[in-house]
Amino acid sequence: MAVTDAAAPSPVRLDPWSPECLPLLRAVNAPEMTEHLGGPETEEQVVRRHQRYLAMLDGPAEAGRMFRIVVVPDGVPAGTIGFWPHTGDGEDVYETGWSILPGFQGRGVATAAARAVVELARAAGAYRYLHAYPSVRNAASNAVCRKAGFQLRGERLFEYPVGHLMVSNDWRYDLRGRGEA
């Protein structure tokens, strides 16, 4: 099911992950796209990630989903976004994350996609909260969280990828309300 966020300045559609998304995953794996995530993955890691994203389609929506962000009406892929279960601070929540290709950055695409994924996580209904954990140094992703209605809970150490600790901001969206309660 595609989701459109018509209220955003740069409307987007979220298309479910598909086998055709592997080139997009390779594109967002570039050094400039992963500087806040511990750097690019190997080709083998990218292929495994792609397979994990495809496998999410076989499970219930509560188990999370990955999407290709498409700018409408052009139909051009602009990046990736998704949500998945995460346990943090002893609480089961959803986590979200996104990557926006350089040509679409600064145009409201990520904010529109984040708003759309909030609604998808809300509809999945398994958890009350959706969290995002961008690096404190990633000003753009932190701005997306703020503009999409997430509330800043503070800094925390976050491990991503495995074995790589970073200082992140913990942003939370209350899926049972209209943002943070």
N, C-alpha and C positions, 0 to 999 in steps of 0.2 A: 504494500500500500504506500503510495506516495503522499507526502505531507507538504503543503504549501503554507508559508507564513506570509500572508499578503500585507500585514501591517509593517513589515520591515522595509527600509529604504531600498534594499537590494533583495527582492523576493527570491526564495529558494524552494527547491523541492528536495525531499530526502528520499532517495531510491534505495530499496533493500540491497544489501551487498550481493554481488553476483560474480560468476567466474570471470566476466569481462572487466572486473575492477582491479585485477592484478597490476596492469600498467599504472593505474592511479596510485596504488600502494607503493609502487617503485618510485613514482614521482615525488611523493611526500616523504620518502626516505632519504632525500638529499641532505648533505651536511648543513646547509643553511636552514633547513626545515626541522632538523633534529638537535640543534645546538643546546636546547633546554631539556633534552631528553636523553642525554648521554651519548649522542652521536648516532650515525647511521647503523642500521643492522646489516648483516651479511645477506647475500641473496638467499641463502638457505633459510635464514630467520624470517625474511620477508615472505617467502613461500609458505613457511609454517604458519605465520600470522594470517595470511590469506586463507589458508585451510581452516584455521580456527574461526575466522569470521564467517566463512561459508557454513561451518558446522552449527553456528548459532541459529541459523535459519531452521534447523531440524528440531530445535527445542521449543518450549513454550516461550511466549513473549516475555514472561517474568524473568527468564534467564538472560535477557538482554538482546540487543541487536546492534549491528553495524550498518552504516549507510554511506552512500556516495552523495555528496552535496552537489546539486545541479542548480545553476543559475537559470531562472526562467525569465522571459520566454525563450531565450537562446538555446537552452538545452545543453549548455557547456558544463562539464564536470569541473568543480572548483575546489574539492577537497573531500575530507572524510570526517565523520562524527559517529558516535555511538554511545550506548549506555550498557552497563553490565553490573552484576552484583559485586560488592566489595565489603569486607569487614574491616572497620577502622574504629579504634578506641572501644572495642568490645561491642560494637553495634553493626548490624547488617543494614547496608544502604546500597543505593545505586551510585556508581561513579560514571562520569562522562569525560570525554576528551575529544579533541578535534585537531585537524591539520588543514590549513588553507593554503592553496598554491599561491606563490608570490603575486601573480597577476590579479588576484582577487582580494588580496589583503587591503585593509583600510577602506573597504566599500560596504561594510555592514553585513557581509555574507556570513561571517562566523556568528555574529549576534543573532541574525535571523535563524540560522541553523540551530544554535543553542536554544532559542525559544521553542523551536519545533521539537527538538529532542526532549525538552521538559515535558511537553504534552504527551509524547510517546511513552516516556517513563511513567508519567502519571497514569496513563491508560493501562500500562502493564500491571500496575497496582500492587506489586509485592512489598515495596518499602515506602516509608514515609518521606525519606530524604534522598535527594540527588546531590552528590558532591562533585566538585572539580578541584584538582590539586595542581594548578600551574606553578612553575618555579617563580619565586619572588622576583627574579630578574626578567621574567617574561611579561613586560608591560602590556603588550597587545592582548594576551590571553586573560590577564587580570582585568583589563578593561571590558572584555567580552563578558566575563562573569558579572561585573557590576551592571553593565547595560542590559543584560538578560534577566536581571532581578535576583541573582544570587546574593547572599549576605556573607560578608567576610567574618570568619570565626577566628582568624589569627594564623600565625605561622606554625609549621610543624615540619619535622623531618619526614621525608617520604622516600621510599625505595622504588626507583624506576630508572632503568630496568633493574632486574635482580642484581644485587651487588653494587648498585650505584645509589648512594644517598644524596638527596638534594634538599635544600630548604624550599618548601612550597607554602603557598597560601592555601588555606582550607576554606573553600567557598561552599555554602550550603543553600539548597532550595527546598522549601517545604512543599512537597507535592500534594499535600492535603489542604493547603491554603493557597495564598497568592504570594509565594515567596517565603521568606523567613518569618516565623511566628514570633 
